[in-house]
Amino acid sequence: KTYISHSGALKGAIQLGIGYAVGNLSSKPDRDVLMQDFSVVESVFLPSAGSSLTPAHKFPDFRLKTYAPLAFRYFRELFGIKPDDYLYSLCKEPLIELSNPGASSSWFYLTSDDEFIIKTVQHKEAEFLQKLLPGYYMNLNQNPRTLLPKFYGLYCVQCGGVTLRLVVMNNVLPRALHMHYKYDLKGSSYKRRANRKERAKASPTYKDLDFRDMGRHG
């Protein structure tokens, strides 16, 4: 499903859920990542009244699914992300909802300190990413300075009839950084030119053919 905007309650549930998942991990001892860790999906129900396992909260009841929690903990450690810093960035202040310049139905949230981007993904995309994790793990270990995207967590929040699957990544475009040109590149030429409406924006997002034309004209 595609939603025009997500409520503050839903964003709050996202933050509370991630905070709970990361806090829950702290009680699990460090160990080597095993192959079966990549396929784990942990699910917990967080009622607003609280339970013996979960805190009370002001949001509607919701369910949280955490994909491959031990594997993503390992990835965060590998990237130098401390649990307290991860929690502080994601949970301390309200998330900032960003507009999406691409053609996908994804929504993006930015943490207030500009450190992390949270992107909504479709069910098939979440499944595909989870299947990639063993190869991602191998690549990171063999190429510590890889330029692959940095994935820090994969979650699913089901709240008020809405299901959101979320991937947490590093933010490579801080808001304070002045950009002269911005491109959304796919490595394709089919329908890959910014339309007139996009070009009229103060900070348009160009595409592959625009990039090629820009290089051709200096």
DRENDO-1510 file (C-alpha; in Angstrom, 1 decimal, always signed):
<recs>
REC; n; res; u; v; w
REC; 1; LYS; +0.0; +0.0; +0.0 .
REC; 2; THR; +1.1; +3.6; -0.7 .
REC; 3; TYR; +0.3; +6.3; +1.8 .
REC; 4; ILE; +0.5; +10.1; +1.2 .
REC; 5; SER; +1.8; +10.8; +4.6 .
REC; 6; HIS; +2.4; +8.9; +7.9 .
REC; 7; SER; +1.1; +10.1; +11.2 .
REC; 8; GLY; +3.1; +11.2; +14.1 .
REC; 9; ALA; +1.8; +8.1; +16.0 .
REC; 10; LEU; +3.2; +5.8; +13.3 .
REC; 11; LYS; +6.6; +7.5; +13.3 .
REC; 12; GLY; +6.6; +7.3; +17.1 .
REC; 13; ALA; +5.8; +3.6; +16.9 .
REC; 14; ILE; +8.7; +3.1; +14.5 .
REC; 15; GLN; +11.1; +4.8; +17.0 .
REC; 16; LEU; +9.7; +3.0; +20.0 .
REC; 17; GLY; +9.9; -0.3; +18.1 .
REC; 18; ILE; +13.5; +0.2; +17.0 .
REC; 19; GLY; +14.5; +1.3; +20.5 .
REC; 20; TYR; +12.9; -1.8; +22.0 .
REC; 21; ALA; +14.6; -4.1; +19.4 .
REC; 22; VAL; +18.1; -2.6; +20.0 .
REC; 23; GLY; +17.6; -2.6; +23.8 .
REC; 24; ASN; +16.5; -6.3; +23.7 .
REC; 25; LEU; +19.7; -7.2; +21.8 .
REC; 26; SER; +21.9; -5.8; +24.7 .
REC; 27; SER; +20.9; -8.8; +26.8 .
REC; 28; LYS; +22.1; -11.3; +24.2 .
REC; 29; PRO; +25.8; -12.2; +24.4 .
REC; 30; ASP; +28.2; -11.4; +21.6 .
REC; 31; ARG; +29.1; -14.3; +19.4 .
REC; 32; ASP; +30.1; -15.2; +15.9 .
REC; 33; VAL; +27.4; -14.8; +13.3 .
REC; 34; LEU; +26.0; -18.1; +12.1 .
REC; 35; MET; +24.4; -18.8; +8.7 .
REC; 36; GLN; +21.0; -19.3; +10.3 .
REC; 37; ASP; +21.2; -15.9; +11.9 .
REC; 38; PHE; +20.5; -14.3; +8.5 .
REC; 39; SER; +17.1; -15.9; +8.1 .
REC; 40; VAL; +15.8; -15.1; +11.6 .
REC; 41; VAL; +12.7; -12.9; +12.0 .
REC; 42; GLU; +11.8; -11.9; +15.6 .
REC; 43; SER; +8.2; -10.7; +16.2 .
REC; 44; VAL; +6.8; -9.0; +19.3 .
REC; 45; PHE; +3.5; -7.3; +20.1 .
REC; 46; LEU; +3.6; -3.9; +21.9 .
REC; 47; PRO; +0.2; -3.1; +23.3 .
REC; 48; SER; -0.2; +0.5; +24.5 .
REC; 49; ALA; -1.0; -0.7; +28.0 .
REC; 50; GLY; +2.4; -2.5; +28.1 .
REC; 51; SER; +3.1; -6.1; +29.0 .
REC; 52; SER; +5.5; -8.2; +31.0 .
REC; 53; LEU; +8.0; -7.9; +28.1 .
REC; 54; THR; +7.2; -4.4; +26.7 .
REC; 55; PRO; +6.8; -0.9; +28.0 .
REC; 56; ALA; +3.5; +1.0; +28.1 .
REC; 57; HIS; +3.3; +3.8; +25.5 .
REC; 58; LYS; +1.0; +6.5; +24.0 .
REC; 59; PHE; +0.7; +5.0; +20.5 .
REC; 60; PRO; -1.8; +2.5; +19.2 .
REC; 61; ASP; -1.1; -1.2; +19.7 .
REC; 62; PHE; +1.4; -2.4; +17.2 .
REC; 63; ARG; +3.5; -5.3; +16.2 .
REC; 64; LEU; +7.3; -5.2; +15.5 .
REC; 65; LYS; +9.3; -7.6; +13.4 .
REC; 66; THR; +13.1; -7.5; +13.5 .
REC; 67; TYR; +14.9; -9.2; +10.6 .
REC; 68; ALA; +18.3; -10.9; +11.3 .
REC; 69; PRO; +18.9; -8.9; +14.5 .
REC; 70; LEU; +22.3; -10.5; +15.4 .
REC; 71; ALA; +23.6; -10.1; +11.8 .
REC; 72; PHE; +22.7; -6.4; +11.8 .
REC; 73; ARG; +24.2; -5.9; +15.2 .
REC; 74; TYR; +27.4; -7.3; +13.7 .
REC; 75; PHE; +27.2; -5.0; +10.7 .
REC; 76; ARG; +26.7; -1.9; +13.0 .
REC; 77; GLU; +29.7; -2.9; +15.0 .
REC; 78; LEU; +31.7; -3.4; +11.8 .
REC; 79; PHE; +30.8; +0.1; +10.7 .
REC; 80; GLY; +31.7; +1.6; +14.1 .
REC; 81; ILE; +28.1; +2.4; +15.2 .
REC; 82; LYS; +27.8; +2.0; +19.0 .
REC; 83; PRO; +24.4; +0.9; +20.3 .
REC; 84; ASP; +23.9; +4.0; +22.5 .
REC; 85; ASP; +24.7; +6.3; +19.5 .
REC; 86; TYR; +22.3; +4.3; +17.2 .
REC; 87; LEU; +19.5; +4.6; +19.8 .
REC; 88; TYR; +20.2; +8.3; +20.5 .
REC; 89; SER; +20.1; +9.2; +16.8 .
REC; 90; LEU; +17.0; +7.2; +16.0 .
REC; 91; CYS; +14.9; +7.7; +19.1 .
REC; 92; LYS; +15.8; +10.9; +20.8 .
REC; 93; GLU; +14.1; +13.4; +18.5 .
REC; 94; PRO; +11.1; +13.1; +16.1 .
REC; 95; LEU; +11.9; +11.7; +12.7 .
REC; 96; ILE; +11.9; +14.2; +9.8 .
REC; 97; GLU; +9.7; +13.0; +6.8 .
REC; 98; LEU; +11.3; +13.7; +3.4 .
REC; 99; SER; +9.7; +13.9; +0.0 .
REC; 100; ASN; +10.7; +11.3; -2.5 .
REC; 101; PRO; +12.0; +12.5; -5.8 .
REC; 102; GLY; +12.1; +9.0; -7.4 .
REC; 103; ALA; +9.3; +7.1; -9.1 .
REC; 104; SER; +9.1; +4.5; -6.3 .
REC; 105; SER; +6.4; +4.5; -3.6 .
REC; 106; SER; +9.1; +4.6; -0.9 .
REC; 107; TRP; +9.1; +7.1; +1.9 .
REC; 108; PHE; +12.2; +8.4; +3.6 .
REC; 109; TYR; +12.7; +9.5; +7.2 .
REC; 110; LEU; +15.8; +11.4; +8.4 .
REC; 111; THR; +17.1; +11.4; +12.0 .
REC; 112; SER; +17.3; +14.9; +13.5 .
REC; 113; ASP; +21.1; +14.7; +13.7 .
REC; 114; ASP; +21.4; +13.8; +9.9 .
REC; 115; GLU; +23.2; +10.5; +10.7 .
REC; 116; PHE; +20.6; +8.0; +9.4 .
REC; 117; ILE; +18.0; +7.6; +6.7 .
REC; 118; ILE; +15.1; +5.2; +7.2 .
REC; 119; LYS; +13.6; +4.0; +3.9 .
REC; 120; THR; +10.3; +2.2; +3.5 .
REC; 121; VAL; +10.5; -0.9; +1.2 .
REC; 122; GLN; +8.1; -3.3; -0.3 .
REC; 123; HIS; +7.6; -6.8; +1.0 .
REC; 124; LYS; +9.6; -8.4; -1.9 .
REC; 125; GLU; +12.4; -5.8; -1.4 .
REC; 126; ALA; +12.7; -6.7; +2.3 .
REC; 127; GLU; +12.8; -10.4; +1.4 .
REC; 128; PHE; +15.4; -9.8; -1.3 .
REC; 129; LEU; +17.6; -7.8; +1.1 .
REC; 130; GLN; +17.4; -10.6; +3.7 .
REC; 131; LYS; +18.5; -13.1; +1.1 .
REC; 132; LEU; +21.5; -10.9; +0.2 .
REC; 133; LEU; +22.7; -10.8; +3.8 .
REC; 134; PRO; +25.1; -13.8; +3.7 .
REC; 135; GLY; +26.8; -12.4; +0.5 .
REC; 136; TYR; +26.8; -8.9; +2.1 .
REC; 137; TYR; +28.5; -10.3; +5.2 .
REC; 138; MET; +31.2; -12.0; +3.1 .
REC; 139; ASN; +31.8; -8.8; +1.1 .
REC; 140; LEU; +32.2; -6.7; +4.2 .
REC; 141; ASN; +34.7; -9.1; +5.7 .
REC; 142; GLN; +36.7; -9.3; +2.5 .
REC; 143; ASN; +36.5; -5.6; +1.6 .
REC; 144; PRO; +36.3; -3.5; +4.8 .
REC; 145; ARG; +36.4; -0.3; +2.7 .
REC; 146; THR; +33.6; -1.3; +0.3 .
REC; 147; LEU; +31.5; +1.4; -1.2 .
REC; 148; LEU; +28.3; -0.7; -0.9 .
REC; 149; PRO; +25.5; +0.9; +1.0 .
REC; 150; LYS; +25.7; +0.6; +4.7 .
REC; 151; PHE; +22.7; -1.3; +6.1 .
REC; 152; TYR; +22.1; -1.0; +9.8 .
REC; 153; GLY; +18.8; -2.6; +10.4 .
REC; 154; LEU; +15.7; -4.1; +8.8 .
REC; 155; TYR; +12.3; -3.9; +10.5 .
REC; 156; CYS; +8.6; -4.2; +10.0 .
REC; 157; VAL; +6.0; -2.1; +11.9 .
REC; 158; GLN; +2.3; -3.1; +11.8 .
REC; 159; CYS; +0.2; -0.3; +13.3 .
REC; 160; GLY; -3.4; +0.8; +12.8 .
REC; 161; GLY; -3.9; -1.2; +9.6 .
REC; 162; VAL; -0.7; +0.0; +8.1 .
REC; 163; THR; +2.3; -2.2; +7.5 .
REC; 164; LEU; +5.7; -0.6; +6.9 .
REC; 165; ARG; +8.9; -2.4; +6.2 .
REC; 166; LEU; +11.9; -0.2; +7.0 .
REC; 167; VAL; +15.6; -0.3; +6.2 .
REC; 168; VAL; +18.0; +1.9; +8.2 .
REC; 169; MET; +21.0; +3.2; +6.2 .
REC; 170; ASN; +23.7; +5.8; +6.5 .
REC; 171; ASN; +22.8; +9.3; +5.3 .
REC; 172; VAL; +25.3; +10.4; +2.6 .
REC; 173; LEU; +23.6; +13.8; +1.9 .
REC; 174; PRO; +23.5; +15.9; +5.1 .
REC; 175; ARG; +21.1; +18.8; +4.9 .
REC; 176; ALA; +23.9; +21.4; +5.5 .
REC; 177; LEU; +25.7; +20.2; +2.4 .
REC; 178; HIS; +25.1; +22.5; -0.5 .
REC; 179; MET; +24.5; +20.5; -3.7 .
REC; 180; HIS; +25.1; +22.0; -7.1 .
REC; 181; TYR; +23.4; +19.1; -9.0 .
REC; 182; LYS; +21.5; +16.0; -7.8 .
REC; 183; TYR; +21.0; +12.9; -9.8 .
REC; 184; ASP; +19.0; +9.7; -9.4 .
REC; 185; LEU; +21.0; +7.2; -11.5 .
REC; 186; LYS; +19.9; +3.7; -12.4 .
REC; 187; GLY; +22.3; +2.7; -15.2 .
REC; 188; SER; +19.5; +2.8; -17.8 .
REC; 189; SER; +18.4; +5.1; -20.5 .
REC; 190; TYR; +14.7; +4.1; -20.7 .
REC; 191; LYS; +12.5; +7.0; -19.4 .
REC; 192; ARG; +15.6; +8.3; -17.6 .
REC; 193; ARG; +15.2; +12.1; -18.1 .
REC; 194; ALA; +13.7; +14.5; -15.5 .
REC; 195; ASN; +10.4; +15.8; -16.6 .
REC; 196; ARG; +9.4; +19.5; -17.0 .
REC; 197; LYS; +7.8; +19.6; -13.5 .
REC; 198; GLU; +10.9; +18.2; -11.8 .
REC; 199; ARG; +13.2; +20.6; -13.7 .
REC; 200; ALA; +11.1; +23.6; -12.5 .
REC; 201; LYS; +11.9; +22.8; -8.8 .
REC; 202; ALA; +14.4; +24.8; -6.9 .
REC; 203; SER; +16.5; +21.7; -6.4 .
REC; 204; PRO; +15.6; +19.3; -9.1 .
REC; 205; THR; +16.6; +15.6; -9.2 .
REC; 206; TYR; +18.1; +14.8; -12.6 .
REC; 207; LYS; +18.4; +11.3; -14.2 .
REC; 208; ASP; +20.7; +9.3; -16.4 .
REC; 209; LEU; +20.2; +11.0; -19.7 .
REC; 210; ASP; +20.5; +14.4; -18.1 .
REC; 211; PHE; +23.8; +13.3; -16.6 .
REC; 212; ARG; +25.0; +12.2; -20.0 .
REC; 213; ASP; +24.0; +15.5; -21.6 .
REC; 214; MET; +25.7; +17.5; -18.8 .
REC; 215; GLY; +28.9; +15.6; -19.4 .
REC; 216; ARG; +28.6; +16.1; -23.2 .
REC; 217; HIS; +28.2; +19.9; -22.8 .
REC; 218; GLY; +30.9; +20.3; -20.2 .
</recs>
